[in-house]
Amino acid sequence: MIYPSIDKLLNLVQSKYKLVHLVSKRSAQIQETKQFQKSEKKYTSEKNIGRALEEIAEGLIHIK
């Protein structure tokens, strides 16, 4: 089971292609800056891609 679910994420982002683009940009940003939206211990995922997905699912990343 993938967390967060793709259904929940697609309710926030209308296109799966846009979602992939957002996650890849945020993941690269995390890799470069090591800055997170919440405490590192509060993430379910250990990888930056999973952390970016969690941030989008929780509404910590605002989508224009």
Secondary structure, DSSP 8 states (H G I E B T S, - for coil): --SS-HHHHHHHSS-HHHHHHHHHHHHHHHHHH---SS-GGG-S-SSHHHHHHHHHHTT-S---
